[in-house]
Amino acid sequence: MEEVLRQFKDLLIQKKYSQNTQDIYCNYFKDFCVYFRQEELENITTEQINSYILDLIISKNISISQQNQRINAIKFYYEKVLDKKRIL
């Protein structure tokens, strides 16, 4: 997981994301990695991601803003780090 997080952070820096955005995205993406620690991240489906977000909404009562930030962090990983087509 450390290598994945390093690649994620490095690309955020390379793309000139603000320090605040880097911190938020890294924290939220780490949560995502921990949640799916038994899975290969490359194989996680859109349905699994949607279920993850729904679980956060229900269990942690996350705000719309946090929901969007978490989705954007996940999208950044799949679309920018892994260079996959749009997933969400």
PDB file as gemmi writes it, atoms N, CA and C in Angstrom:
CRYST1    1.000    1.000    1.000  90.00  90.00  90.00 P 1                      
ATOM      1  N   MET A   1       0.819  -1.191   0.000  1.00  0.00           N  
ATOM      2  CA  MET A   1       0.000   0.000   0.000  1.00  0.00           C  
ATOM      3  C   MET A   1       0.869   1.263   0.000  1.00  0.00           C  
ATOM      4  N   GLU A   2       2.024   1.201   0.628  1.00  0.00           N  
ATOM      5  CA  GLU A   2       2.894   2.380   0.697  1.00  0.00           C  
ATOM      6  C   GLU A   2       3.308   2.862  -0.691  1.00  0.00           C  
ATOM      7  N   GLU A   3       3.604   1.929  -1.567  1.00  0.00           N  
ATOM      8  CA  GLU A   3       4.009   2.299  -2.933  1.00  0.00           C  
ATOM      9  C   GLU A   3       2.863   2.974  -3.683  1.00  0.00           C  
ATOM     10  N   VAL A   4       1.668   2.458  -3.519  1.00  0.00           N  
ATOM     11  CA  VAL A   4       0.489   3.037  -4.166  1.00  0.00           C  
ATOM     12  C   VAL A   4       0.261   4.455  -3.658  1.00  0.00           C  
ATOM     13  N   LEU A   5       0.356   4.646  -2.356  1.00  0.00           N  
ATOM     14  CA  LEU A   5       0.163   5.974  -1.780  1.00  0.00           C  
ATOM     15  C   LEU A   5       1.255   6.942  -2.227  1.00  0.00           C  
ATOM     16  N   ARG A   6       2.478   6.456  -2.362  1.00  0.00           N  
ATOM     17  CA  ARG A   6       3.570   7.301  -2.836  1.00  0.00           C  
ATOM     18  C   ARG A   6       3.335   7.750  -4.266  1.00  0.00           C  
ATOM     19  N   GLN A   7       2.934   6.818  -5.124  1.00  0.00           N  
ATOM     20  CA  GLN A   7       2.628   7.169  -6.521  1.00  0.00           C  
ATOM     21  C   GLN A   7       1.488   8.181  -6.585  1.00  0.00           C  
ATOM     22  N   PHE A   8       0.479   7.969  -5.771  1.00  0.00           N  
ATOM     23  CA  PHE A   8      -0.672   8.859  -5.714  1.00  0.00           C  
ATOM     24  C   PHE A   8      -0.225  10.270  -5.330  1.00  0.00           C  
ATOM     25  N   LYS A   9       0.546  10.372  -4.247  1.00  0.00           N  
ATOM     26  CA  LYS A   9       1.022  11.675  -3.761  1.00  0.00           C  
ATOM     27  C   LYS A   9       1.940  12.330  -4.793  1.00  0.00           C  
ATOM     28  N   ASP A  10       2.850  11.563  -5.364  1.00  0.00           N  
ATOM     29  CA  ASP A  10       3.778  12.115  -6.355  1.00  0.00           C  
ATOM     30  C   ASP A  10       3.046  12.732  -7.542  1.00  0.00           C  
ATOM     31  N   LEU A  11       2.006  12.083  -8.003  1.00  0.00           N  
ATOM     32  CA  LEU A  11       1.264  12.613  -9.152  1.00  0.00           C  
ATOM     33  C   LEU A  11       0.461  13.854  -8.773  1.00  0.00           C  
ATOM     34  N   LEU A  12      -0.057  13.895  -7.568  1.00  0.00           N  
ATOM     35  CA  LEU A  12      -0.729  15.114  -7.100  1.00  0.00           C  
ATOM     36  C   LEU A  12       0.242  16.296  -7.116  1.00  0.00           C  
ATOM     37  N   ILE A  13       1.459  16.053  -6.655  1.00  0.00           N  
ATOM     38  CA  ILE A  13       2.490  17.099  -6.656  1.00  0.00           C  
ATOM     39  C   ILE A  13       2.832  17.500  -8.084  1.00  0.00           C  
ATOM     40  N   GLN A  14       3.040  16.503  -8.930  1.00  0.00           N  
ATOM     41  CA  GLN A  14       3.397  16.762 -10.333  1.00  0.00           C  
ATOM     42  C   GLN A  14       2.317  17.570 -11.044  1.00  0.00           C  
ATOM     43  N   LYS A  15       1.063  17.302 -10.726  1.00  0.00           N  
ATOM     44  CA  LYS A  15      -0.061  18.000 -11.363  1.00  0.00           C  
ATOM     45  C   LYS A  15      -0.357  19.349 -10.695  1.00  0.00           C  
ATOM     46  N   LYS A  16       0.470  19.715  -9.706  1.00  0.00           N  
ATOM     47  CA  LYS A  16       0.388  21.029  -9.046  1.00  0.00           C  
ATOM     48  C   LYS A  16      -0.905  21.238  -8.243  1.00  0.00           C  
ATOM     49  N   TYR A  17      -1.410  20.161  -7.655  1.00  0.00           N  
ATOM     50  CA  TYR A  17      -2.556  20.313  -6.761  1.00  0.00           C  
ATOM     51  C   TYR A  17      -2.082  21.053  -5.516  1.00  0.00           C  
ATOM     52  N   SER A  18      -2.951  21.844  -4.923  1.00  0.00           N  
ATOM     53  CA  SER A  18      -2.591  22.598  -3.717  1.00  0.00           C  
ATOM     54  C   SER A  18      -2.243  21.634  -2.582  1.00  0.00           C  
ATOM     55  N   GLN A  19      -1.485  22.143  -1.619  1.00  0.00           N  
ATOM     56  CA  GLN A  19      -1.100  21.311  -0.473  1.00  0.00           C  
ATOM     57  C   GLN A  19      -2.336  20.812   0.273  1.00  0.00           C  
ATOM     58  N   ASN A  20      -3.333  21.672   0.417  1.00  0.00           N  
ATOM     59  CA  ASN A  20      -4.566  21.282   1.107  1.00  0.00           C  
ATOM     60  C   ASN A  20      -5.261  20.142   0.366  1.00  0.00           C  
ATOM     61  N   THR A  21      -5.368  20.252  -0.951  1.00  0.00           N  
ATOM     62  CA  THR A  21      -5.992  19.191  -1.748  1.00  0.00           C  
ATOM     63  C   THR A  21      -5.168  17.909  -1.664  1.00  0.00           C  
ATOM     64  N   GLN A  22      -3.862  18.025  -1.726  1.00  0.00           N  
ATOM     65  CA  GLN A  22      -2.999  16.841  -1.591  1.00  0.00           C  
ATOM     66  C   GLN A  22      -3.273  16.130  -0.267  1.00  0.00           C  
ATOM     67  N   ASP A  23      -3.326  16.898   0.810  1.00  0.00           N  
ATOM     68  CA  ASP A  23      -3.548  16.304   2.131  1.00  0.00           C  
ATOM     69  C   ASP A  23      -4.907  15.609   2.211  1.00  0.00           C  
ATOM     70  N   ILE A  24      -5.937  16.287   1.733  1.00  0.00           N  
ATOM     71  CA  ILE A  24      -7.295  15.727   1.778  1.00  0.00           C  
ATOM     72  C   ILE A  24      -7.376  14.474   0.919  1.00  0.00           C  
ATOM     73  N   TYR A  25      -6.926  14.565  -0.330  1.00  0.00           N  
ATOM     74  CA  TYR A  25      -7.000  13.419  -1.229  1.00  0.00           C  
ATOM     75  C   TYR A  25      -6.200  12.232  -0.688  1.00  0.00           C  
ATOM     76  N   CYS A  26      -5.017  12.492  -0.160  1.00  0.00           N  
ATOM     77  CA  CYS A  26      -4.195  11.399   0.370  1.00  0.00           C  
ATOM     78  C   CYS A  26      -4.872  10.728   1.566  1.00  0.00           C  
ATOM     79  N   ASN A  27      -5.442  11.516   2.452  1.00  0.00           N  
ATOM     80  CA  ASN A  27      -6.143  10.930   3.602  1.00  0.00           C  
ATOM     81  C   ASN A  27      -7.342  10.102   3.162  1.00  0.00           C  
ATOM     82  N   TYR A  28      -8.129  10.647   2.250  1.00  0.00           N  
ATOM     83  CA  TYR A  28      -9.319   9.936   1.799  1.00  0.00           C  
ATOM     84  C   TYR A  28      -8.954   8.705   0.971  1.00  0.00           C  
ATOM     85  N   PHE A  29      -7.911   8.809   0.165  1.00  0.00           N  
ATOM     86  CA  PHE A  29      -7.503   7.660  -0.624  1.00  0.00           C  
ATOM     87  C   PHE A  29      -6.922   6.563   0.273  1.00  0.00           C  
ATOM     88  N   LYS A  30      -6.220   6.949   1.319  1.00  0.00           N  
ATOM     89  CA  LYS A  30      -5.705   5.958   2.266  1.00  0.00           C  
ATOM     90  C   LYS A  30      -6.865   5.216   2.929  1.00  0.00           C  
ATOM     91  N   ASP A  31      -7.920   5.957   3.318  1.00  0.00           N  
ATOM     92  CA  ASP A  31      -9.122   5.313   3.877  1.00  0.00           C  
ATOM     93  C   ASP A  31      -9.685   4.282   2.899  1.00  0.00           C  
ATOM     94  N   PHE A  32      -9.737   4.669   1.631  1.00  0.00           N  
ATOM     95  CA  PHE A  32     -10.233   3.783   0.573  1.00  0.00           C  
ATOM     96  C   PHE A  32      -9.368   2.522   0.490  1.00  0.00           C  
ATOM     97  N   CYS A  33      -8.057   2.700   0.513  1.00  0.00           N  
ATOM     98  CA  CYS A  33      -7.135   1.552   0.442  1.00  0.00           C  
ATOM     99  C   CYS A  33      -7.309   0.622   1.635  1.00  0.00           C  
ATOM    100  N   VAL A  34      -7.483   1.183   2.810  1.00  0.00           N  
ATOM    101  CA  VAL A  34      -7.674   0.369   4.011  1.00  0.00           C  
ATOM    102  C   VAL A  34      -8.989  -0.399   3.913  1.00  0.00           C  
ATOM    103  N   TYR A  35     -10.036   0.270   3.466  1.00  0.00           N  
ATOM    104  CA  TYR A  35     -11.351  -0.364   3.331  1.00  0.00           C  
ATOM    105  C   TYR A  35     -11.280  -1.559   2.389  1.00  0.00           C  
ATOM    106  N   PHE A  36     -10.518  -1.417   1.306  1.00  0.00           N  
ATOM    107  CA  PHE A  36     -10.407  -2.481   0.300  1.00  0.00           C  
ATOM    108  C   PHE A  36      -9.068  -3.227   0.400  1.00  0.00           C  
ATOM    109  N   ARG A  37      -8.512  -3.323   1.596  1.00  0.00           N  
ATOM    110  CA  ARG A  37      -7.187  -3.922   1.774  1.00  0.00           C  
ATOM    111  C   ARG A  37      -7.113  -5.382   1.330  1.00  0.00           C  
ATOM    112  N   GLN A  38      -8.240  -6.064   1.291  1.00  0.00           N  
ATOM    113  CA  GLN A  38      -8.251  -7.466   0.866  1.00  0.00           C  
ATOM    114  C   GLN A  38      -8.421  -7.624  -0.642  1.00  0.00           C  
ATOM    115  N   GLU A  39      -8.552  -6.503  -1.343  1.00  0.00           N  
ATOM    116  CA  GLU A  39      -8.820  -6.530  -2.786  1.00  0.00           C  
ATOM    117  C   GLU A  39      -7.642  -5.936  -3.556  1.00  0.00           C  
ATOM    118  N   GLU A  40      -7.540  -6.311  -4.807  1.00  0.00           N  
ATOM    119  CA  GLU A  40      -6.629  -5.629  -5.717  1.00  0.00           C  
ATOM    120  C   GLU A  40      -7.339  -4.362  -6.182  1.00  0.00           C  
ATOM    121  N   LEU A  41      -6.746  -3.216  -5.940  1.00  0.00           N  
ATOM    122  CA  LEU A  41      -7.417  -1.958  -6.273  1.00  0.00           C  
ATOM    123  C   LEU A  41      -7.817  -1.878  -7.742  1.00  0.00           C  
ATOM    124  N   GLU A  42      -7.007  -2.439  -8.611  1.00  0.00           N  
ATOM    125  CA  GLU A  42      -7.289  -2.389 -10.042  1.00  0.00           C  
ATOM    126  C   GLU A  42      -8.566  -3.138 -10.420  1.00  0.00           C  
ATOM    127  N   ASN A  43      -8.992  -4.052  -9.555  1.00  0.00           N  
ATOM    128  CA  ASN A  43     -10.156  -4.894  -9.858  1.00  0.00           C  
ATOM    129  C   ASN A  43     -11.448  -4.440  -9.176  1.00  0.00           C  
ATOM    130  N   ILE A  44     -11.387  -3.374  -8.419  1.00  0.00           N  
ATOM    131  CA  ILE A  44     -12.579  -2.897  -7.721  1.00  0.00           C  
ATOM    132  C   ILE A  44     -13.539  -2.293  -8.733  1.00  0.00           C  
ATOM    133  N   THR A  45     -14.805  -2.658  -8.601  1.00  0.00           N  
ATOM    134  CA  THR A  45     -15.814  -2.216  -9.563  1.00  0.00           C  
ATOM    135  C   THR A  45     -16.445  -0.888  -9.135  1.00  0.00           C  
ATOM    136  N   THR A  46     -17.098  -0.259 -10.086  1.00  0.00           N  
ATOM    137  CA  THR A  46     -17.838   0.969  -9.801  1.00  0.00           C  
ATOM    138  C   THR A  46     -18.903   0.705  -8.740  1.00  0.00           C  
ATOM    139  N   GLU A  47     -19.530  -0.449  -8.803  1.00  0.00           N  
ATOM    140  CA  GLU A  47     -20.554  -0.801  -7.815  1.00  0.00           C  
ATOM    141  C   GLU A  47     -19.949  -0.890  -6.407  1.00  0.00           C  
ATOM    142  N   GLN A  48     -18.760  -1.451  -6.300  1.00  0.00           N  
ATOM    143  CA  GLN A  48     -18.095  -1.534  -5.001  1.00  0.00           C  
ATOM    144  C   GLN A  48     -17.748  -0.138  -4.474  1.00  0.00           C  
ATOM    145  N   ILE A  49     -17.304   0.725  -5.369  1.00  0.00           N  
ATOM    146  CA  ILE A  49     -16.975   2.095  -4.977  1.00  0.00           C  
ATOM    147  C   ILE A  49     -18.236   2.818  -4.515  1.00  0.00           C  
ATOM    148  N   ASN A  50     -19.308   2.669  -5.253  1.00  0.00           N  
ATOM    149  CA  ASN A  50     -20.576   3.296  -4.861  1.00  0.00           C  
ATOM    150  C   ASN A  50     -21.056   2.771  -3.509  1.00  0.00           C  
ATOM    151  N   SER A  51     -20.896   1.485  -3.264  1.00  0.00           N  
ATOM    152  CA  SER A  51     -21.273   0.902  -1.972  1.00  0.00           C  
ATOM    153  C   SER A  51     -20.399   1.450  -0.850  1.00  0.00           C  
ATOM    154  N   TYR A  52     -19.129   1.636  -1.135  1.00  0.00           N  
ATOM    155  CA  TYR A  52     -18.197   2.227  -0.164  1.00  0.00           C  
ATOM    156  C   TYR A  52     -18.652   3.634   0.227  1.00  0.00           C  
ATOM    157  N   ILE A  53     -18.961   4.454  -0.775  1.00  0.00           N  
ATOM    158  CA  ILE A  53     -19.405   5.823  -0.509  1.00  0.00           C  
ATOM    159  C   ILE A  53     -20.722   5.809   0.281  1.00  0.00           C  
ATOM    160  N   LEU A  54     -21.643   4.952  -0.118  1.00  0.00           N  
ATOM    161  CA  LEU A  54     -22.914   4.837   0.607  1.00  0.00           C  
ATOM    162  C   LEU A  54     -22.683   4.425   2.057  1.00  0.00           C  
ATOM    163  N   ASP A  55     -21.770   3.498   2.274  1.00  0.00           N  
ATOM    164  CA  ASP A  55     -21.439   3.073   3.632  1.00  0.00           C  
ATOM    165  C   ASP A  55     -20.924   4.258   4.456  1.00  0.00           C  
ATOM    166  N   LEU A  56     -20.086   5.097   3.852  1.00  0.00           N  
ATOM    167  CA  LEU A  56     -19.575   6.281   4.554  1.00  0.00           C  
ATOM    168  C   LEU A  56     -20.698   7.268   4.874  1.00  0.00           C  
ATOM    169  N   ILE A  57     -21.617   7.429   3.933  1.00  0.00           N  
ATOM    170  CA  ILE A  57     -22.747   8.331   4.146  1.00  0.00           C  
ATOM    171  C   ILE A  57     -23.584   7.849   5.327  1.00  0.00           C  
ATOM    172  N   ILE A  58     -23.841   6.557   5.363  1.00  0.00           N  
ATOM    173  CA  ILE A  58     -24.684   5.987   6.416  1.00  0.00           C  
ATOM    174  C   ILE A  58     -23.943   5.903   7.749  1.00  0.00           C  
ATOM    175  N   SER A  59     -22.730   5.373   7.742  1.00  0.00           N  
ATOM    176  CA  SER A  59     -22.027   5.116   9.004  1.00  0.00           C  
ATOM    177  C   SER A  59     -21.351   6.350   9.589  1.00  0.00           C  
ATOM    178  N   LYS A  60     -20.873   7.250   8.733  1.00  0.00           N  
ATOM    179  CA  LYS A  60     -20.143   8.427   9.230  1.00  0.00           C  
ATOM    180  C   LYS A  60     -20.863   9.736   8.961  1.00  0.00           C  
ATOM    181  N   ASN A  61     -22.000   9.647   8.282  1.00  0.00           N  
ATOM    182  CA  ASN A  61     -22.792  10.834   7.985  1.00  0.00           C  
ATOM    183  C   ASN A  61     -21.953  11.923   7.310  1.00  0.00           C  
ATOM    184  N   ILE A  62     -21.160  11.509   6.314  1.00  0.00           N  
ATOM    185  CA  ILE A  62     -20.289  12.487   5.653  1.00  0.00           C  
ATOM    186  C   ILE A  62     -21.118  13.500   4.867  1.00  0.00           C  
ATOM    187  N   SER A  63     -20.591  14.695   4.765  1.00  0.00           N  
ATOM    188  CA  SER A  63     -21.277  15.776   4.058  1.00  0.00           C  
ATOM    189  C   SER A  63     -21.181  15.567   2.542  1.00  0.00           C  
ATOM    190  N   ILE A  64     -21.974  16.331   1.825  1.00  0.00           N  
ATOM    191  CA  ILE A  64     -21.910  16.299   0.359  1.00  0.00           C  
ATOM    192  C   ILE A  64     -20.513  16.691  -0.104  1.00  0.00           C  
ATOM    193  N   SER A  65     -19.949  17.700   0.527  1.00  0.00           N  
ATOM    194  CA  SER A  65     -18.613  18.168   0.164  1.00  0.00           C  
ATOM    195  C   SER A  65     -17.586  17.053   0.359  1.00  0.00           C  
ATOM    196  N   GLN A  66     -17.638  16.386   1.505  1.00  0.00           N  
ATOM    197  CA  GLN A  66     -16.695  15.296   1.758  1.00  0.00           C  
ATOM    198  C   GLN A  66     -16.938  14.135   0.798  1.00  0.00           C  
ATOM    199  N   GLN A  67     -18.190  13.866   0.518  1.00  0.00           N  
ATOM    200  CA  GLN A  67     -18.517  12.808  -0.434  1.00  0.00           C  
ATOM    201  C   GLN A  67     -17.848  13.113  -1.780  1.00  0.00           C  
ATOM    202  N   ASN A  68     -17.991  14.338  -2.256  1.00  0.00           N  
ATOM    203  CA  ASN A  68     -17.399  14.717  -3.539  1.00  0.00           C  
ATOM    204  C   ASN A  68     -15.879  14.667  -3.505  1.00  0.00           C  
ATOM    205  N   GLN A  69     -15.274  15.089  -2.402  1.00  0.00           N  
ATOM    206  CA  GLN A  69     -13.820  15.037  -2.291  1.00  0.00           C  
ATOM    207  C   GLN A  69     -13.325  13.590  -2.308  1.00  0.00           C  
ATOM    208  N   ARG A  70     -14.034  12.722  -1.616  1.00  0.00           N  
ATOM    209  CA  ARG A  70     -13.634  11.305  -1.603  1.00  0.00           C  
ATOM    210  C   ARG A  70     -13.767  10.694  -3.002  1.00  0.00           C  
ATOM    211  N   ILE A  71     -14.860  11.001  -3.675  1.00  0.00           N  
ATOM    212  CA  ILE A  71     -15.051  10.496  -5.037  1.00  0.00           C  
ATOM    213  C   ILE A  71     -13.947  11.028  -5.944  1.00  0.00           C  
ATOM    214  N   ASN A  72     -13.625  12.297  -5.828  1.00  0.00           N  
ATOM    215  CA  ASN A  72     -12.588  12.881  -6.670  1.00  0.00           C  
ATOM    216  C   ASN A  72     -11.218  12.282  -6.385  1.00  0.00           C  
ATOM    217  N   ALA A  73     -10.932  11.968  -5.139  1.00  0.00           N  
ATOM    218  CA  ALA A  73      -9.665  11.314  -4.806  1.00  0.00           C  
ATOM    219  C   ALA A  73      -9.593   9.932  -5.455  1.00  0.00           C  
ATOM    220  N   ILE A  74     -10.686   9.188  -5.382  1.00  0.00           N  
ATOM    221  CA  ILE A  74     -10.732   7.852  -5.991  1.00  0.00           C  
ATOM    222  C   ILE A  74     -10.610   7.959  -7.513  1.00  0.00           C  
ATOM    223  N   LYS A  75     -11.342   8.896  -8.095  1.00  0.00           N  
ATOM    224  CA  LYS A  75     -11.265   9.104  -9.539  1.00  0.00           C  
ATOM    225  C   LYS A  75      -9.847   9.470  -9.962  1.00  0.00           C  
ATOM    226  N   PHE A  76      -9.183  10.302  -9.179  1.00  0.00           N  
ATOM    227  CA  PHE A  76      -7.810  10.699  -9.491  1.00  0.00           C  
ATOM    228  C   PHE A  76      -6.925   9.464  -9.590  1.00  0.00           C  
ATOM    229  N   TYR A  77      -7.084   8.552  -8.657  1.00  0.00           N  
ATOM    230  CA  TYR A  77      -6.264   7.337  -8.686  1.00  0.00           C  
ATOM    231  C   TYR A  77      -6.506   6.532  -9.957  1.00  0.00           C  
ATOM    232  N   TYR A  78      -7.749   6.255 -10.254  1.00  0.00           N  
ATOM    233  CA  TYR A  78      -8.042   5.400 -11.412  1.00  0.00           C  
ATOM    234  C   TYR A  78      -7.771   6.097 -12.738  1.00  0.00           C  
ATOM    235  N   GLU A  79      -8.131   7.355 -12.837  1.00  0.00           N  
ATOM    236  CA  GLU A  79      -8.026   8.055 -14.116  1.00  0.00           C  
ATOM    237  C   GLU A  79      -6.643   8.635 -14.378  1.00  0.00           C  
ATOM    238  N   LYS A  80      -5.955   9.091 -13.337  1.00  0.00           N  
ATOM    239  CA  LYS A  80      -4.653   9.743 -13.529  1.00  0.00           C  
ATOM    240  C   LYS A  80      -3.481   8.816 -13.210  1.00  0.00           C  
ATOM    241  N   VAL A  81      -3.557   8.126 -12.085  1.00  0.00           N  
ATOM    242  CA  VAL A  81      -2.450   7.251 -11.695  1.00  0.00           C  
ATOM    243  C   VAL A  81      -2.438   5.989 -12.558  1.00  0.00           C  
ATOM    244  N   LEU A  82      -3.593   5.350 -12.689  1.00  0.00           N  
ATOM    245  CA  LEU A  82      -3.663   4.112 -13.482  1.00  0.00           C  
ATOM    246  C   LEU A  82      -3.976   4.363 -14.951  1.00  0.00           C  
ATOM    247  N   ASP A  83      -4.347   5.592 -15.292  1.00  0.00           N  
ATOM    248  CA  ASP A  83      -4.662   5.989 -16.672  1.00  0.00           C  
ATOM    249  C   ASP A  83      -5.791   5.130 -17.267  1.00  0.00           C  
ATOM    250  N   LYS A  84      -6.832   4.937 -16.460  1.00  0.00           N  
ATOM    251  CA  LYS A  84      -8.010   4.187 -16.924  1.00  0.00           C  
ATOM    252  C   LYS A  84      -9.081   5.162 -17.368  1.00  0.00           C  
ATOM    253  N   LYS A  85     -10.032   4.653 -18.124  1.00  0.00           N  
ATOM    254  CA  LYS A  85     -11.139   5.497 -18.566  1.00  0.00           C  
ATOM    255  C   LYS A  85     -11.955   5.956 -17.360  1.00  0.00           C  
ATOM    256  N   ARG A  86     -12.770   6.948 -17.595  1.00  0.00           N  
ATOM    257  CA  ARG A  86     -13.592   7.513 -16.516  1.00  0.00           C  
ATOM    258  C   ARG A  86     -14.415   6.415 -15.842  1.00  0.00           C  
ATOM    259  N   ILE A  87     -14.367   6.385 -14.516  1.00  0.00           N  
ATOM    260  CA  ILE A  87     -15.039   5.302 -13.804  1.00  0.00           C  
ATOM    261  C   ILE A  87     -16.293   5.727 -13.061  1.00  0.00           C  
ATOM    262  N   LEU A  88     -16.392   6.978 -12.659  1.00  0.00           N  
ATOM    263  CA  LEU A  88     -17.561   7.418 -11.888  1.00  0.00           C  
ATOM    264  C   LEU A  88     -18.222   8.596 -12.570  1.00  0.00           C  
TER     265      LEU A  88                                                      
END                                                                             
